[in-house]
Amino acid sequence: MIAVIGAGPAGLMAAEILASGGRSVTVFDHMPSAGRKLLMAGRGGLNLTHSEPLEVFLTRYGSAAGRLAPAIQAFTPDTLRGWAEDLGQSLFVGSSGRVFPTAMKASPLLRAWLLRLTARGVRFAFRHRWEGFGADKGTLSFAGLPPVVAEGVVLALGGASWPRLGSDGGWATHLAERGVTLAPFEPANCGFTIGWTEMFRQRFAGTPLKSVALRWDGHVSRGDAMVTAYGIEGGAVYALSRGIRDEIAAHGEARVTLDLRPDLPEAVLTTKLRALRPRDSLSNGLRRTLSLAPVAINLLRETAAPPPRDMPRDSGALAALIKAVPLRLTGCQGLGRAISTAGGVIWDEVDEQFMLRRLPGVFVAGEMLDWEAPTGGYLLQGCMATGAAAGHGMLSWLKRFESA
Ligand SMILES: Cc1cc2nc3c(=O)[nH]c(=O)nc-3n(C[C@H](O)[C@H](O)[C@H](O)COP(=O)(O)OP(=O)(O)OC[C@H]3O[C@@H](n4cnc5c(N)ncnc54)[C@H](O)[C@@H]3O)c2cc1C
């Protein structure tokens, strides 16, 4: 029996490859059911992958791109799309190039996937918490259960964000005990702290800032952001979160600017502001002429120097502010609410087949490896591609092992 531990997208993909290769597979998970984080991802529409060219796609993985490339070139975004369609999910490409199931949720895909895996003979053992390797070679320890013997193991235990969904990072101790080096866990795709005034926080926490552009250190990210009680989060923020997180760690803060009307050049904004009707209040003028929502208009006030907090009256200065609202980010949200995790098993510990060099026969896949990527479908693509690679790696290893 091959033990796959972790019933998230990486583990299920490894199980699928192994079962298709004729192996007997049991998927263990300590939760009562499979794919809880995948289902949570479905609440946001389930961004499965991205349609941009593969060379561009691979750059999204930053310093880990070189190690992930062979797995993603073998299991490309097109492969993932074909795989999902094969499970009866019709897909569409959004205006940003992101790929979603038409159902905009994960449950139909997960249901079909689990049915197919079961039909291929994969067994599931839920409520099994992995607690490391047993004293005897090839045995696995699960909380409160006798040791389990396996011919090979795929660990796909996830990162450490949203621990209530199952991936709590507890596995790190069990690998560290066996000498495996891990990079510390850090939040990735996370929100950031801003010291809002009480008035702004109370009135606008939970309000989206639609179609904005965030700028930091020469990088631009377009999309939506969300004002929260603690600061700011959302797609436009996550895309730059890796660099911003590192800058805050180094300097205690990061200065970013928010462009509230990224499609309008500053000169056009100035002209429009000059033409505002004198009898209108400035807020009304901004709402009518520039379609700025109350949250955006109040953000202009919020970032003006006190007292009193007010927007510049000069059209040129106001246009410049609308194009670059300054925000001071002073902390990042913890792992508990981050979309994903940076850190994990470092690449030097893993061979080209995704096997742990120190533990022959033990393969690793998914978010537990030391890589990070922005939202946009890169996370699920990375998890499924490494799950497939670990599955294929295990098949070749077993073949070599058995013929030796
Ligand atoms: C709110 C949210 C929205 C997201 N949206 C998207 C999106 O739209 N697109 C995208 O690409 N990505 C998205 N992601 C990220 C994506 O869901 C994850 O990257 C992906 O699920 C990680 O897959 P994995 O298989 O590596 O780990 P996981 O899905 O975390 O699965 C790991 C499994 O291991 C089990 N496990 C952990 N420890 C043990 C143990 N000791 N014993 C037994 N079992 C254990 C867990 O219970 C879990 O089932 C989102 C994440 C969140 C939180």
The ligand as an SDF file (V2000), in Angstrom:
LIG
                    3D

 53 58  0  0  0  0  0  0  0  0999 V2000
   -9.4880   31.5100    1.5630 C   0  0  0  0  0  0  0  0  0  0  0  0
   -8.5910   30.8280    0.5470 C   0  0  0  0  0  0  0  0  0  0  0  0
   -8.8470   31.0140   -0.8060 C   0  0  0  0  0  0  0  0  0  0  0  0
   -7.9860   30.4100   -1.7530 C   0  0  0  0  0  0  0  0  0  0  0  0
   -8.2610   30.5670   -3.0730 N   0  0  0  0  0  0  0  0  0  0  0  0
   -7.4330   30.0440   -4.0130 C   0  0  0  0  0  0  0  0  0  0  0  0
   -7.7060   30.1840   -5.3990 C   0  0  0  0  0  0  0  0  0  0  0  0
   -8.7550   30.6960   -5.8200 O   0  0  0  0  0  0  0  0  0  0  0  0
   -6.7840   29.6830   -6.2740 N   0  0  0  0  0  0  0  0  0  0  0  0
   -5.6240   29.0750   -5.8610 C   0  0  0  0  0  0  0  0  0  0  0  0
   -4.8070   28.6720   -6.7000 O   0  0  0  0  0  0  0  0  0  0  0  0
   -5.4070   28.8420   -4.5580 N   0  0  0  0  0  0  0  0  0  0  0  0
   -6.2650   29.3130   -3.6330 C   0  0  0  0  0  0  0  0  0  0  0  0
   -6.0270   29.1040   -2.2980 N   0  0  0  0  0  0  0  0  0  0  0  0
   -4.8370   28.3100   -1.9020 C   0  0  0  0  0  0  0  0  0  0  0  0
   -5.0590   26.8070   -2.1080 C   0  0  0  0  0  0  0  0  0  0  0  0
   -6.3130   26.4230   -1.5820 O   0  0  0  0  0  0  0  0  0  0  0  0
   -3.9340   26.0460   -1.4150 C   0  0  0  0  0  0  0  0  0  0  0  0
   -2.6910   26.4940   -1.9360 O   0  0  0  0  0  0  0  0  0  0  0  0
   -4.0540   24.5320   -1.6260 C   0  0  0  0  0  0  0  0  0  0  0  0
   -5.2460   24.0350   -1.0830 O   0  0  0  0  0  0  0  0  0  0  0  0
   -2.8720   23.8010   -0.9770 C   0  0  0  0  0  0  0  0  0  0  0  0
   -2.9730   22.4450   -1.3380 O   0  0  0  0  0  0  0  0  0  0  0  0
   -2.1950   21.3050   -0.5650 P   0  0  0  0  0  0  0  0  0  0  0  0
   -2.7580   20.0320   -1.0750 O   0  0  0  0  0  0  0  0  0  0  0  0
   -0.7450   21.5500   -0.6380 O   0  0  0  0  0  0  0  0  0  0  0  0
   -2.6130   21.5060    0.9640 O   0  0  0  0  0  0  0  0  0  0  0  0
   -4.0450   21.5640    1.6700 P   0  0  0  0  0  0  0  0  0  0  0  0
   -5.1170   21.8590    0.7140 O   0  0  0  0  0  0  0  0  0  0  0  0
   -3.8570   22.4850    2.8110 O   0  0  0  0  0  0  0  0  0  0  0  0
   -4.2370   20.0760    2.1750 O   0  0  0  0  0  0  0  0  0  0  0  0
   -3.4160   19.5230    3.1780 C   0  0  0  0  0  0  0  0  0  0  0  0
   -4.1790   18.3940    3.8660 C   0  0  0  0  0  0  0  0  0  0  0  0
   -3.3240   17.7870    4.8290 O   0  0  0  0  0  0  0  0  0  0  0  0
   -4.0750   17.4880    5.9950 C   0  0  0  0  0  0  0  0  0  0  0  0
   -3.1630   17.4210    7.1160 N   0  0  0  0  0  0  0  0  0  0  0  0
   -2.3510   18.3930    7.6170 C   0  0  0  0  0  0  0  0  0  0  0  0
   -1.6460   17.9260    8.6690 N   0  0  0  0  0  0  0  0  0  0  0  0
   -2.0240   16.6290    8.8520 C   0  0  0  0  0  0  0  0  0  0  0  0
   -1.6240   15.6010    9.7500 C   0  0  0  0  0  0  0  0  0  0  0  0
   -0.6920   15.8060   10.7020 N   0  0  0  0  0  0  0  0  0  0  0  0
   -2.1900   14.3850    9.6290 N   0  0  0  0  0  0  0  0  0  0  0  0
   -3.1120   14.1400    8.6800 C   0  0  0  0  0  0  0  0  0  0  0  0
   -3.5300   15.0760    7.7940 N   0  0  0  0  0  0  0  0  0  0  0  0
   -2.9900   16.3020    7.8720 C   0  0  0  0  0  0  0  0  0  0  0  0
   -5.0500   18.6340    6.0950 C   0  0  0  0  0  0  0  0  0  0  0  0
   -6.1710   18.2880    6.8740 O   0  0  0  0  0  0  0  0  0  0  0  0
   -5.3920   18.9040    4.6290 C   0  0  0  0  0  0  0  0  0  0  0  0
   -6.5320   18.1810    4.2290 O   0  0  0  0  0  0  0  0  0  0  0  0
   -6.8750   29.6490   -1.3290 C   0  0  0  0  0  0  0  0  0  0  0  0
   -6.6520   29.4540    0.0300 C   0  0  0  0  0  0  0  0  0  0  0  0
   -7.4950   30.0310    0.9690 C   0  0  0  0  0  0  0  0  0  0  0  0
   -7.2320   29.8170    2.4420 C   0  0  0  0  0  0  0  0  0  0  0  0
  1  2  1  0
  2  3  1  0
  2 52  2  0
  3  4  2  0
  4  5  1  0
  4 50  1  0
  5  6  2  0
  6  7  1  0
  6 13  1  0
  7  8  2  0
  7  9  1  0
  9 10  1  0
 10 11  2  0
 10 12  1  0
 12 13  2  0
 13 14  1  0
 14 15  1  0
 14 50  1  0
 15 16  1  0
 16 17  1  0
 16 18  1  0
 18 19  1  0
 18 20  1  0
 20 21  1  0
 20 22  1  0
 22 23  1  0
 23 24  1  0
 24 25  2  0
 24 26  1  0
 24 27  1  0
 27 28  1  0
 28 29  2  0
 28 30  1  0
 28 31  1  0
 31 32  1  0
 32 33  1  0
 33 34  1  0
 33 48  1  0
 34 35  1  0
 35 36  1  0
 35 46  1  0
 36 37  1  0
 36 45  1  0
 37 38  2  0
 38 39  1  0
 39 40  1  0
 39 45  2  0
 40 41  1  0
 40 42  2  0
 42 43  1  0
 43 44  2  0
 44 45  1  0
 46 47  1  0
 46 48  1  0
 48 49  1  0
 50 51  2  0
 51 52  1  0
 52 53  1  0
M  END
$$$$
